[in-house]
């Protein structure tokens, strides 16, 4: 069973929405089965884009819907679908979005999960193709029955949903589980529609299966990387920098406020660097301790608000030391940080790749700190390198992410 009695409590304004959507079509999420797709196919649940509404658009089956909507049920049972996550890992929360579904939204929902394991355990199911106007066939029911999904763990028990009014269409559910999941079963009771299902969490990677000769992004959230501290995130959380795909816009990245202590008139030194005090920083726990050999800083879409320069430092911390640093807001003695990238100018609206200062594979780090000067926005940060066996410093059963808690949110934890 799920490993927390607090699964499925409704949460408002949760921090987990800053994590990666593990079910999105953009990372390989896939619908394997749905009982019914009459008005709109279940694949719409996993669309990357937000749902939209077109008042006068109709299909041969009825009103066009940007979501999953089943026919009005006239036989016993309820509707459900099976989703294979594009990124397997620990789920921190769900957003069941009913946008624009007023008279046809699903009134109740529950979500179950399983770790199916190797590919050969997944039943052989034919590609779904275009599904509008159809219900699952007996053969499809027989094939999906091999998963025994009705017995999967409940992460969200049966819970009422709100209709899709713009101000209340997001139904958030906190998940407090340290298990790794690969598949979900979304149940709607008894029928109706859901616009989007967002599955927020942190990825889990089988490091033993990686090619030791190929560098890998050690900070990627899809592999288990996470932001564990930052100075400012006024317009965008640093976790967006370690997302799985390319940045979509200037809203898809870490964006700070303008520093209030910047000088009235900016000047530069003899080396051409701006003479401004301080900078903004973000600290990341790597998905796996290792040696960083290449650093990519992507300012795509940031044209008038990219940083002037950046630096990158790394360190080795045990779990206990990380806890101390979080409490001390990362006031780590300077001698503990190793320079991986010195002060380096950045250009707006482009991806820039730099070599690390540790190309000889000597300096292993568990955490990395990106500092931008003086402020601004970055779309993506990739820290490519090679994992190290120093991973024994961090117990594997340790929770991989913490969240800051907004007022009124504590009772849901």
N, C-alpha and C positions, 0 to 999 in steps of 0.2 A: 504494500500500500504506500501511498505518498507519505513522506516522512515528516509532515508537520500537520497538527490538527487545525492550524489557522489557514489552510489553503482556501483560496476562493473568496476571501473577503473583498468587498468592493472598496477600491481605493480611488481617491480624487487627487489630481495633479501629482502623479507619482514620478519619481526621478527615473524609474526604469525605462521610460520612453526615450531616454538618451542612449540606450543600448541598441544593438543591432537587431533588425527584424529577421529572425532565423527562418521564417516561412516564406518570405517574399520571393516572387518569381525572379527577381534580379539576382538572387544568390542560389537559385536552383530549386526553390520550393515547388512542390508538385502535388496536385490532387490525384489520388489513386482511384477513388471511388466516391460516388454520391448516390443516394437513394433516388433522387429526382433532380432534374435540371430544367423543369418545364419552362419557366419564364426567363431564367438567366442561369448560366452555368457556374458551378462552384469555383472554377478557375479564377473568376473575378475577385474572389476573396483575397487572392495573393498578389493582386496588381500592385506595382510599385507606387503608382500615382494615387492621389486622393480621389474618392468617388465624386462623380459629377451628376448633374440632373439636366435632362432635356425634356421640357414640358410637352412638346408636341411630337415626340418621337415614339413610334409604335413598331412592333414586329408582327409577324403573322400569328404569334401566340399571345400577344397582348402588349401592355405598356412596356417600353424598353427600360431596363433596370441595370444600373452599374453596380452589380453585386450578385450574390447567389440568392435566387428566389425559387421556391418549389411551388407546385400546384396546391390548391386547397385540398387537403387530405380528405378522402371519402372512404378510406379503408383503415383497419386497425393499425396502430403503431405510431411512429414519429420519424422524422427525417434526420439523416446524419451523413457525414462525409469523412473520409480518411485522407489525411495530409501527410506527406513525407517532407520533413524539414530539409531545407537546402543546406543548413548548417546544424549539425548535431551539437548538443551542449546543454548547459544548465539554463532553465527558463526562469526568468525573474518576474514576468508579468505578461498579461494579455490586454489587448484593446479590442473589444468586440464592437465594431463601428456600425451603427444602423443609419448612417446619413441618408436622408431623403426617403427613407422607408417609414411612412406614417401609418397608413391603413393596412400595410402588408408586412410589417416587421415581425420577426419571430418573437413571441412574448416571453419565452424562457430559453435558457441555454445551459449546457454543461460541457466541460472539456475534459477528456481523458488523454493519457499519454502512455507511451511504452518505449522501451529501448529494444528494438527488433534485432539489432546486431548485424551479422553478416548479410550480404546481399542475397545469398542463397536461401535465407529464411523468409524472404519476402515472396509472396505468391506471384505466380506469373499472370499478370493482368494485361489484357490488350489495351493499347493506347485508346484514350477516351474520344479523341477527335472532337468534332462539333457536337455539342450535347443539347442544345436548346430544343424544347418540345419532347424530350425523352425522359423515361424512367429507367432505372437499372434493370437489366435482364436477369432471369433466374441463373444464368451462367455466371454473370458478374457477382451476384450474391453468393454463389457457391465458392467462387475463387477467393473473395475477400473474407469469407468465413474462416479460412485457414489462419488468419491473424488473431482470431478470438478477441476482437477488439472490445466487445461488451464487458470483458473482465479487466480491461486496462485500469491503471490507477487514475483516480479522479483528482485533477488539479483545481478544477472549479466544479462544485456540486451544482445541482439544478438551481438556477438563480433567475429572477425576473430581469428583463431588459427594459430600457426606456425606448420609446419611439424616436425616430430620427430627426428630431428638431435640431436646428443648427447649434443651439446652446447646450444640448444634452445628448448628443448622438454617440459620444464615446463612453463605453462601459468598461472601466478599468478593473482588472483583477490582479491582486498581488499574489505571487507564488513564492513560498519560502521552502525551497527544495534544493538539495545539493546533488541530486541525481542527474545523470546524463540521459537525455531523451532524443529519439530519432523520429518518432511518428506521433501524430495527434488524431483523436477522434472528436470532431465537433458535432454535438447533438443539439438540434433545435426542437422545441416542443410546442405544438405537434408539427407545425409547418411554418412557412413564411419566408422572410428574407433577412439576410445579413449582408451589409455592403462590403466590409473588409474585416479580416482577422489578422491582427498584428501580434507576433509572438516575439517578445523582447527577451534577450538573454545574452549569454557569453558562450562562445564556441569552445569545443573540446577537440583537441587534435591528437591522433595517434602518432606520437613522435617516433616510436620504434619503426614505423612504416615509411618514414621520410628518407629521401636520398641524401646520404651524408656528404655528397660532393656538390650538391646544389644549395645555394643560399636561400633562406626562407625569411619571410617577414616576421620577425620575432615579437613585434608589438601588436599585430593584427588582432582585433577583437574576435574575428572568426576562429582564431587559434586559441584564444583565452587571455589576450592582453586586456588591460583595463587602466583607466585613469584613476589614480588614488590621491590626487591633490592638485589644486590649481589656485592661481592668484585672482583671476577674474574670468568670468564667462558670461558677460552681460548679454551678448547677442547669440551665443552658440556654445554648447558644451564641448570640451576637448575630446570626449569620446567619439564625436563625429569624425575626428581626424583619422581614426583607426578603423573606419568602416570598411565594408567589403568591396565596394564598387567605386567608380569614379564620382567625384562630386557633381551634384546636379545643378547647383546654383550657389550664390554667395550666402544662402541660408544654410547650406550643407557643409559646415565646418566650424572650427573654433574661432569665435570672434569676440574680442574684448571691447570694452568701452575705451574712449580716448582718455589717456592718463591726465588727471587734473593738474599734475605737477610739471607738465611740459612748459618750457620757457616761452615767454611772450614772442620772442624772435629766435628762430632756430639758427644755429651756427654749426659749422663742421670743423673738425681738427685737421692737422696737417696730412693725416692719412685718408681724409675724405669721409670719415665716419661722423655721423651726427653726434653732437654733444648734448645728450639728453640724459636725465637721471633715470636710473632704474630700468625696469622692463617687466613684462608679464611672463609667467611661467606655468608649465603643466608637467606633472610627474606621472610616469606610467610604470606599472608593474609589467614586465615582459611576460608573454605567454609561456616562455621557457627561458631560463637563464642561458646566456650564450655570449658569443663574440659578434659585435656589430661591425660589419665591413663596409656597408654602403648606406647612405642616408638620402632619402627622397623627401623633399619639401615641396608640396604642390599648392601654388597660390592661384590656380585656375579659378576664374570668376571674380577674383579680388583684384580690381583694377585701380580704384582710388583709395583702397584701405588695406593694402598689403603691408606687412612690416618692412622696416628699412633693413633689418639684419636679424640673424638668429645665431644661437649657439646650442650645442647639445653636450650634455655631460652624463656620465653613467656611474653607478655605484653597486656594491654588493651589500644586500641587507637580508637578515633573517626575518622570519615572520614577526618575532617579538620586536625587533628594531623598527620594522615598518609600522607596527601599532604605535610605537612611541613617536615616530615621525608624524603620523597623522594627528595625534593629539597635540604635537608641538607645531603643527602647520608647516612641516618640512623645514624646520630650522636645523638642518644637518650641517655639521662643521665642514668648512670648505675643503679641507684636506681629504675628506671621504669621497669627494666627487672626482672622477677621472674625465679629462677633456676628450670628447669624441669628435667634436667639430668646433674649431675656434670661431671667433666672430666672423660671420660670413654674410656678405650683402645678398639680399634677395630681390628678385625682379617681380613685378606684378603679372598676374594672369598667365603663369606658365609653371610647368613642372621642372624642378631643378634637382639634379642628382649630384651628390658629393661623396668622396671617399672618406671613410672614417680614419682617425689617427691611429687605429690599431689593426693595420692590415696583416700583421704577422701572427694573428690569432693568439694573442697572449692575454689580453685584458677581458676577462669574463665579467659580465654585469648582470644584475637581476632587475635593476630599475634604471630608467632614463629620464632626464629632465630637459625639456625643450624650453628655451628662453627666447622670447622675441623682443625686439627693441624698436621703437618704444612701446608699441601696441599694434592692433590690427587683426587681420584674419588669415587663417590658413585652412585650405580645404582638406588635405590629406598629409599624413606623416607615415612613411614606410621606413622601417629599420631592418634592413636585410642583413643576414649573417648566418651563423651556425650554432645550433644548440650545444650545450655543455652538460656533462654529468653532474655539475654542481647543483642540479635540481634537488638533491637530497636536503638542501637547506630549508626547503619549504614542504611541509607535509601535504600529501596529495588530497587528503580529505578536508582541507581548509576551504572555507568559503572564498570565492574568487572576486568578490565585489562588495563594496559597501555603498550605501546611498546617504546623501544628506537628507534630512527630514524637514519638510515644510510644516508650518503651523497647522495643527489639526490632522496631521498625517500619522503622528506617533501611534494613535490608537489602532491603526490598521496593521502595525508591524508585529 
